[in-house]
């Protein structure tokens, strides 16, 4: 139970930091930050694995957060490219 709470909180922090970096904070809510943070963490873990810098295990770490933020920024960038020119619904 506690591990799920930590995962959700880490996703929220990762998503929030990435939204601040990418200038999307005003258009994103808490749920969007959590989703972007969780997906960004998966992308970041993949990048870390490709660079042979993958943190071992599932423990909470600063490098894990950094790679998560990088992954979330990449995700927000791709979303921005896909939705460019579309009206917000």
Secondary structure, 3 states (H helix, E strand, C coil): CHHHHHHHHHHHHHHHHHHHHCCCHHHCCHHHHHHHHHHHHHHHHHHHHHCCCCCCCCCCCHHHHHHHHHHHHHHHHHHHHHHCCCCCC
